[in-house]
Amino acid sequence: MSTRGWIVWVVGVIAYTAAVLQRTSLGVAGIDAANRFHAPAGIVASFVVLQLLVYAGLQVPVGIALDRFGTRRMVTIGAALMAVGQILMATADDVPTGMAARVLVGAGDAMTFGSVIRLVPAWFPPGQVPLFTQLTGLLGQAGQVLAAIPLSALLHGPGWTVAFGTAAAIAAASCLLAATLLRDAPPGAATAAPVERPPILGQVSAVLRHPGTRLGLWTHWVTGFAPMVFAMMWGVPYLVQGEGLSPQTASALLTLFVVLGLGIGPVLGLLTQRHPLRRSNLALMVTACNVVPWVAVLLWPGRAPMWLLVVLVVGLATGGPGSSIGFDFARTFNPSHRLGAATGVVIMGAFTGALLAILGIGLVLDATSSGGRYTLEGFRLAMAVQLPVFAIGLVGLYRSRALARRRWREEEGVEIPTWSEALSREFGPWLERRRGGRG
């Protein structure tokens, strides 16, 4: 790995970190936004829903553009859009202007992560790609910390305009770095792109038809949507208004959620690298870590004890890193000239699931509230909306996995070993050495 490659990767991570800051900036300003726009909390929450709609809806078009124009151009344009959006938000004082600002932020954000992920297989050896894909996603989550601490301090100190103006300045700096230092691939690297570009509809159809791409989408959906719902919208309200925690304790649990992800990600990356034929099993284990604690919390009589809420946060912390397994499916099942479109399809997974869950939770809370007051029972019914979303994702994962394995076997002759065979291969040499030592 050359020095140039490390510089490119670090700049890509900085660009993604800045994008996460822009994405989550409104999450720390909910009450302030309601006061500034003279709007109820439900209207302000619709800003996030609109942002998610734009983000998810642009993934495939952005992926196609990425395959044609490359990472440097897409990240640069995305950062510029986010800078303009945050300048607009810094000066907005009415709902339509605020929504327009979030549309620009969502559009710029949509151009960033998939583009940055595209750098990893271009600059790193294949064996290191799963690990550095995880690291890219996890290091970018530092943007959440920047939103939660410095941006929040600016918001409650100098005020709204300075806070969002600073966010705009960070996006502009990211734009400048990307334009000057990012490079799509090492000099002289061979490309697998066809001489003639395929028609856009044909390219999208080829990506969607491949069961490996769909396996990546459903993996991303089932592992990633619940942590997104928790971190972006309903986690803190549930913990404070439902479980009765103080805002400080809820913030501490959210910080624990981010920190744990930083440690879990490299472990999942190494497991994905060492056991590429067991990636879907890893995804199912991560899904269980998300589902089981939620079921326990929702069925607990009365308010859940702190230890159970910590278990819930630990389980959810596996989801973000686990969703990156979906990108590895996209990478290994698609040629490089379709990787952008395939990555865009995968990214739609968790964001679509999160959008459905966020809307469903909001509707149930509105239906069960009395005078704008939410109860623990209402929150439990609302959070249970996530369970059918999990079920949809699991059905999609199992169906696409069966089709992908059949196609893999027919086209490349790959047979998935049984668990006993895999364990024997993994631990057999160690057991033999142990027996030899005793002899």
C-alpha positions as CSV (number, residue, x, y, z in Angstrom):
1,M,0.0,0.0,0.0
2,S,1.6,3.3,-1.1
3,T,1.8,6.5,0.8
4,R,-0.5,8.0,-1.9
5,G,-3.0,5.3,-1.3
6,W,-3.1,6.0,2.5
7,I,-3.6,9.7,1.7
8,V,-6.5,9.0,-0.6
9,W,-8.1,6.7,1.9
10,V,-7.7,9.2,4.8
11,V,-9.2,12.0,2.7
12,G,-12.1,9.7,1.8
13,V,-12.7,8.9,5.5
14,I,-12.6,12.7,6.3
15,A,-15.2,13.3,3.5
16,Y,-17.5,10.6,4.9
17,T,-17.0,11.9,8.5
18,A,-18.1,15.3,7.4
19,A,-21.1,13.9,5.6
20,V,-22.2,12.0,8.8
21,L,-21.9,15.3,10.7
22,Q,-24.2,17.0,8.1
23,R,-26.6,14.0,8.2
24,T,-27.0,14.0,12.0
25,S,-26.8,17.8,12.5
26,L,-30.5,18.3,12.9
27,G,-30.7,15.4,15.4
28,V,-29.1,17.6,18.1
29,A,-31.3,20.6,17.1
30,G,-34.8,19.2,17.2
31,I,-36.2,21.5,20.0
32,D,-34.3,24.5,18.6
33,A,-35.7,23.8,15.1
34,A,-39.2,23.6,16.5
35,N,-38.8,27.0,18.1
36,R,-37.0,28.6,15.1
37,F,-39.6,27.4,12.6
38,H,-42.6,27.8,14.9
39,A,-43.6,24.3,14.0
40,P,-44.7,21.2,16.0
41,A,-42.2,18.4,16.6
42,G,-44.0,16.2,14.1
43,I,-43.2,18.7,11.3
44,V,-39.6,18.9,12.3
45,A,-39.4,15.1,12.4
46,S,-40.6,15.2,8.8
47,F,-37.3,16.9,7.9
48,V,-35.5,13.7,8.8
49,V,-38.0,11.5,6.8
50,L,-37.6,13.7,3.8
51,Q,-33.8,13.6,4.1
52,L,-34.0,9.7,4.2
53,L,-36.3,9.6,1.2
54,V,-33.9,11.7,-0.9
55,Y,-30.9,9.7,0.3
56,A,-32.5,6.3,-0.4
57,G,-34.1,7.4,-3.7
58,L,-30.8,8.7,-5.1
59,Q,-28.7,5.6,-4.4
60,V,-29.1,3.8,-7.7
61,P,-28.8,7.0,-9.9
62,V,-25.8,8.0,-7.8
63,G,-24.3,4.5,-8.2
64,I,-24.7,4.7,-12.0
65,A,-23.1,8.2,-12.0
66,L,-20.3,6.8,-9.9
67,D,-19.5,4.1,-12.4
68,R,-19.3,6.7,-15.1
69,F,-17.6,9.7,-13.4
70,G,-15.6,8.2,-10.5
71,T,-15.2,8.9,-6.8
72,R,-13.4,12.2,-6.9
73,R,-16.1,14.0,-8.8
74,M,-19.0,12.5,-6.9
75,V,-17.6,13.2,-3.4
76,T,-16.7,16.8,-4.5
77,I,-20.1,17.5,-5.9
78,G,-21.8,15.9,-2.8
79,A,-19.7,18.0,-0.4
80,A,-20.6,21.1,-2.3
81,L,-24.3,20.3,-2.2
82,M,-24.1,19.7,1.6
83,A,-22.3,23.0,2.1
84,V,-25.0,24.9,0.2
85,G,-27.7,23.1,2.1
86,Q,-26.2,24.0,5.5
87,I,-25.8,27.6,4.5
88,L,-29.5,27.6,3.6
89,M,-30.3,26.0,6.9
90,A,-28.2,28.6,8.8
91,T,-30.3,31.4,7.3
92,A,-33.7,29.6,7.2
93,D,-36.5,30.7,9.4
94,D,-39.5,29.0,7.8
95,V,-40.4,25.3,7.2
96,P,-40.2,25.3,3.3
97,T,-36.7,26.7,3.4
98,G,-35.7,24.3,6.1
99,M,-37.0,21.3,4.1
100,A,-35.2,22.5,0.9
101,A,-32.0,22.7,3.0
102,R,-32.4,19.1,4.2
103,V,-33.1,17.9,0.6
104,L,-29.7,19.3,-0.5
105,V,-28.0,17.7,2.5
106,G,-29.6,14.4,1.8
107,A,-28.6,14.6,-1.9
108,G,-25.0,15.4,-1.1
109,D,-24.9,12.7,1.6
110,A,-26.2,10.2,-0.9
111,M,-23.2,10.8,-3.1
112,T,-20.6,10.2,-0.4
113,F,-20.5,6.8,1.3
114,G,-20.9,4.6,-1.7
115,S,-18.2,6.7,-3.5
116,V,-15.8,6.5,-0.7
117,I,-16.3,2.7,-0.3
118,R,-15.4,2.4,-4.0
119,L,-11.9,3.6,-3.1
120,V,-11.2,0.6,-0.9
121,P,-11.0,-2.2,-3.6
122,A,-9.2,0.2,-5.9
123,W,-6.4,1.0,-3.5
124,F,-6.2,-2.0,-1.1
125,P,-5.3,-5.7,-1.7
126,P,-8.4,-7.9,-2.0
127,G,-7.7,-9.7,1.3
128,Q,-7.8,-6.4,3.2
129,V,-11.0,-5.0,1.6
130,P,-13.5,-6.3,4.2
131,L,-11.5,-4.9,7.1
132,F,-11.0,-1.5,5.5
133,T,-14.6,-1.3,4.4
134,Q,-15.5,-1.8,8.1
135,L,-13.0,0.8,9.2
136,T,-14.2,3.3,6.6
137,G,-17.8,3.1,7.8
138,L,-16.8,3.1,11.5
139,L,-14.3,6.0,11.5
140,G,-16.9,8.0,9.6
141,Q,-19.2,7.7,12.6
142,A,-17.0,10.2,14.4
143,G,-19.3,12.6,12.6
144,Q,-22.0,11.7,15.1
145,V,-19.7,12.7,17.9
146,L,-18.9,16.0,16.2
147,A,-22.6,16.7,15.9
148,A,-23.4,15.6,19.5
149,I,-20.7,17.6,21.2
150,P,-19.0,20.6,19.4
151,L,-22.0,21.4,17.1
152,S,-24.4,21.1,20.0
153,A,-22.1,23.5,22.1
154,L,-22.2,26.0,19.2
155,L,-25.9,25.7,18.9
156,H,-26.5,26.5,22.6
157,G,-23.7,29.1,22.7
158,P,-23.3,31.4,19.7
159,G,-26.6,30.1,18.3
160,W,-28.3,28.5,15.2
161,T,-26.6,30.5,12.5
162,V,-23.1,30.0,13.8
163,A,-23.6,26.3,14.4
164,F,-25.0,25.5,10.9
165,G,-22.6,28.0,9.3
166,T,-19.7,26.0,10.9
167,A,-21.2,22.8,9.5
168,A,-21.3,24.4,6.1
169,A,-17.6,25.4,6.4
170,I,-16.7,21.8,7.3
171,A,-18.5,20.6,4.2
172,A,-16.7,23.2,2.1
173,A,-13.3,22.2,3.4
174,S,-14.2,18.5,2.7
175,C,-15.1,19.6,-0.9
176,L,-11.7,21.3,-1.3
177,L,-9.8,18.3,0.0
178,A,-11.7,15.8,-2.2
179,A,-11.2,18.0,-5.3
180,T,-7.4,18.3,-4.8
181,L,-6.3,15.0,-3.1
182,L,-8.8,12.2,-4.1
183,R,-7.9,9.9,-6.9
184,D,-10.1,7.1,-8.2
185,A,-7.4,4.5,-8.7
186,P,-3.6,4.1,-8.6
187,P,-1.8,5.4,-11.6
188,G,-1.8,2.9,-14.5
189,A,-4.3,0.6,-12.8
190,A,-6.2,-1.5,-15.2
191,T,-10.0,-1.0,-15.4
192,A,-12.6,-3.7,-16.1
193,A,-15.0,-1.2,-17.6
194,P,-16.3,-2.2,-21.1
195,V,-15.2,-0.2,-24.1
196,E,-18.8,0.9,-24.7
197,R,-21.0,1.9,-21.8
198,P,-24.1,-0.2,-21.5
199,P,-27.5,1.5,-21.5
200,I,-28.4,2.7,-18.0
201,L,-31.6,0.6,-17.8
202,G,-29.6,-2.5,-18.9
203,Q,-27.0,-1.8,-16.3
204,V,-29.5,-1.4,-13.5
205,S,-31.4,-4.5,-14.7
206,A,-28.1,-6.6,-14.7
207,V,-27.3,-5.4,-11.1
208,L,-30.8,-6.1,-9.8
209,R,-31.1,-9.5,-11.5
210,H,-28.1,-10.9,-9.8
211,P,-29.1,-12.6,-6.5
212,G,-25.8,-11.7,-4.9
213,T,-26.8,-8.0,-5.2
214,R,-30.1,-8.7,-3.6
215,L,-28.4,-10.7,-0.9
216,G,-26.3,-7.6,-0.1
217,L,-29.4,-5.4,0.0
218,W,-31.3,-7.7,2.4
219,T,-28.2,-8.1,4.5
220,H,-27.9,-4.4,4.8
221,W,-31.6,-4.0,5.5
222,V,-31.9,-6.6,8.3
223,T,-28.7,-5.7,10.1
224,G,-28.7,-1.9,9.7
225,F,-32.2,-0.4,9.9
226,A,-32.8,-0.8,13.6
227,P,-29.5,0.9,14.7
228,M,-30.4,3.7,12.3
229,V,-33.9,4.1,13.8
230,F,-32.4,4.2,17.3
231,A,-29.5,6.7,16.5
232,M,-31.2,9.0,14.1
233,M,-34.7,9.4,15.5
234,W,-36.4,7.4,18.2
235,G,-33.7,6.1,20.6
236,V,-33.3,9.1,22.9
237,P,-37.1,9.8,23.0
238,Y,-37.8,6.2,23.9
239,L,-35.2,6.1,26.6
240,V,-36.2,9.4,28.1
241,Q,-40.0,9.5,27.7
242,G,-40.7,5.8,27.7
243,E,-38.1,4.3,30.0
244,G,-37.8,7.4,32.2
245,L,-34.1,7.9,31.9
246,S,-32.5,11.3,32.3
247,P,-31.3,13.0,29.0
248,Q,-27.8,12.7,30.3
249,T,-28.1,8.9,30.8
250,A,-29.7,8.5,27.4
251,S,-26.9,10.4,25.8
252,A,-24.4,8.2,27.6
253,L,-26.1,5.1,26.2
254,L,-26.0,6.6,22.7
255,T,-22.3,7.4,23.2
256,L,-21.7,3.7,24.3
257,F,-23.6,2.7,21.1
258,V,-21.1,4.6,18.9
259,V,-18.0,3.5,20.9
260,L,-18.9,-0.2,20.8
261,G,-19.3,-0.1,17.1
262,L,-15.7,1.1,16.7
263,G,-14.6,-2.1,18.4
264,I,-17.0,-4.5,16.8
265,G,-16.4,-3.4,13.3
266,P,-12.8,-4.7,12.9
267,V,-13.8,-8.0,14.4
268,L,-16.6,-8.5,11.9
269,G,-14.3,-7.3,9.1
270,L,-11.7,-10.0,10.0
271,L,-14.4,-12.7,10.2
272,T,-15.8,-11.7,6.8
273,Q,-12.3,-11.8,5.4
274,R,-11.5,-15.3,6.9
275,H,-14.8,-16.9,6.2
276,P,-16.2,-15.5,3.0
277,L,-18.5,-18.5,2.5
278,R,-20.1,-17.8,5.9
279,R,-20.9,-14.1,5.5
280,S,-24.7,-14.6,5.6
281,N,-24.4,-16.6,8.8
282,L,-22.5,-13.6,10.3
283,A,-25.3,-11.4,9.2
284,L,-27.9,-13.6,10.8
285,M,-25.9,-13.6,14.1
286,V,-25.9,-9.8,14.0
287,T,-29.6,-9.8,13.3
288,A,-30.2,-12.0,16.4
289,C,-28.1,-9.5,18.4
290,N,-30.6,-6.8,17.3
291,V,-33.9,-8.7,17.6
292,V,-33.5,-10.7,20.8
293,P,-32.7,-7.7,23.1
294,W,-35.6,-5.7,21.6
295,V,-38.0,-8.6,22.3
296,A,-36.8,-8.9,25.8
297,V,-37.1,-5.1,26.5
298,L,-40.6,-4.9,24.9
299,L,-41.9,-7.9,26.9
300,W,-40.3,-6.8,30.2
301,P,-43.1,-6.0,32.8
302,G,-42.7,-2.3,33.6
303,R,-39.7,-0.3,32.8
304,A,-36.7,-2.3,31.7
305,P,-33.7,-2.4,34.2
306,M,-30.5,-0.6,33.2
307,W,-28.6,-3.8,32.6
308,L,-31.2,-4.8,30.0
309,L,-31.0,-1.4,28.3
310,V,-27.2,-1.8,28.1
311,V,-27.6,-5.2,26.5
312,L,-30.0,-3.6,24.0
313,V,-27.4,-0.9,23.1
314,V,-24.7,-3.5,22.8
315,G,-26.8,-5.6,20.5
316,L,-27.7,-2.6,18.3
317,A,-24.0,-1.6,18.2
318,T,-23.4,-4.7,16.1
319,G,-25.8,-3.6,13.4
320,G,-23.9,-0.8,11.7
321,P,-20.7,-2.9,11.3
322,G,-22.8,-5.9,10.3
323,S,-24.5,-4.0,7.5
324,S,-21.1,-3.6,5.8
325,I,-21.2,-7.3,5.0
326,G,-23.8,-6.3,2.4
327,F,-21.1,-4.3,0.6
328,D,-18.8,-7.3,0.4
329,F,-21.6,-9.2,-1.4
330,A,-21.9,-6.4,-3.9
331,R,-18.1,-6.4,-4.4
332,T,-17.7,-10.1,-5.0
333,F,-20.8,-10.8,-7.1
334,N,-20.5,-7.8,-9.5
335,P,-17.8,-6.7,-12.0
336,S,-16.0,-3.5,-11.2
337,H,-17.7,-1.4,-13.9
338,R,-21.1,-2.1,-12.1
339,L,-19.9,-1.8,-8.5
340,G,-21.2,1.7,-8.0
341,A,-24.7,0.7,-9.1
342,A,-24.6,-2.5,-7.0
343,T,-23.4,-0.5,-3.9
344,G,-26.2,1.9,-4.4
345,V,-28.7,-0.9,-4.4
346,V,-27.2,-2.3,-1.2
347,I,-27.3,1.1,0.6
348,M,-31.0,1.3,-0.1
349,G,-31.6,-1.7,2.2
350,A,-31.2,-0.3,5.7
351,F,-32.3,3.2,4.7
352,T,-35.6,1.9,3.2
353,G,-36.2,-0.3,6.3
354,A,-35.4,2.6,8.6
355,L,-37.8,4.9,6.7
356,L,-40.6,2.4,7.0
357,A,-39.9,1.9,10.7
358,I,-39.6,5.6,11.5
359,L,-42.9,6.4,9.8
360,G,-44.6,3.4,11.4
361,I,-43.3,4.3,14.9
362,G,-44.5,7.9,14.5
363,L,-47.9,6.9,13.4
364,V,-48.4,4.5,16.3
365,L,-47.1,7.0,18.8
366,D,-49.6,9.6,17.5
367,A,-52.4,7.1,17.7
368,T,-51.6,6.1,21.3
369,S,-50.7,9.5,22.7
370,S,-53.0,11.6,24.8
371,G,-52.6,15.3,24.6
372,G,-49.2,15.0,23.1
373,R,-48.0,12.8,26.0
374,Y,-46.4,9.4,25.3
375,T,-46.6,6.5,27.6
376,L,-44.3,3.5,28.0
377,E,-47.1,1.2,26.6
378,G,-47.4,3.5,23.6
379,F,-43.7,3.4,23.0
380,R,-43.6,-0.4,23.3
381,L,-46.4,-0.7,20.7
382,A,-44.6,1.7,18.5
383,M,-41.2,0.1,18.8
384,A,-42.8,-3.3,18.0
385,V,-43.3,-1.9,14.5
386,Q,-39.6,-2.9,13.9
387,L,-40.5,-6.6,14.3
388,P,-42.3,-7.0,10.9
389,V,-39.6,-5.0,9.3
390,F,-37.1,-7.5,10.6
391,A,-39.3,-10.3,9.3
392,I,-39.4,-8.8,5.8
393,G,-35.6,-8.5,5.8
394,L,-35.1,-12.1,7.0
395,V,-37.4,-13.5,4.3
396,G,-35.5,-11.5,1.6
397,L,-32.1,-12.6,3.0
398,Y,-33.0,-16.4,3.0
399,R,-34.6,-16.3,-0.5
400,S,-31.7,-14.4,-2.0
401,R,-29.1,-16.5,-0.3
402,A,-30.6,-19.7,-1.7
403,L,-30.6,-18.2,-5.2
404,A,-27.0,-16.8,-4.9
405,R,-25.6,-20.1,-3.6
406,R,-27.3,-22.0,-6.5
407,R,-25.9,-19.5,-9.1
408,W,-22.4,-19.6,-7.4
409,R,-22.5,-23.4,-7.6
410,E,-23.6,-23.6,-11.2
411,E,-21.3,-20.9,-12.6
412,E,-18.1,-21.3,-10.5
413,G,-18.5,-24.8,-8.9
414,V,-18.3,-23.4,-5.4
415,E,-19.8,-25.7,-2.7
416,I,-20.5,-24.3,0.7
417,P,-18.9,-26.6,3.3
418,T,-20.9,-28.0,6.2
419,W,-20.3,-26.5,9.6
420,S,-18.4,-29.6,10.7
421,E,-16.1,-29.3,7.7
422,A,-15.6,-25.6,8.3
423,L,-14.8,-26.1,12.0
424,S,-12.4,-29.0,11.2
425,R,-10.5,-26.8,8.7
426,E,-10.4,-23.9,11.2
427,F,-9.4,-25.8,14.3
428,G,-8.0,-29.1,12.9
429,P,-4.4,-28.0,12.7
430,W,-4.5,-26.6,16.2
431,L,-5.9,-29.9,17.6
432,E,-3.3,-31.9,15.8
433,R,-0.5,-29.8,17.3
434,R,-2.1,-30.3,20.8
435,R,-2.2,-34.0,20.3
436,G,1.4,-34.1,19.0
437,G,2.5,-32.1,22.1
438,R,0.9,-34.6,24.4
439,G,2.6,-37.5,22.5
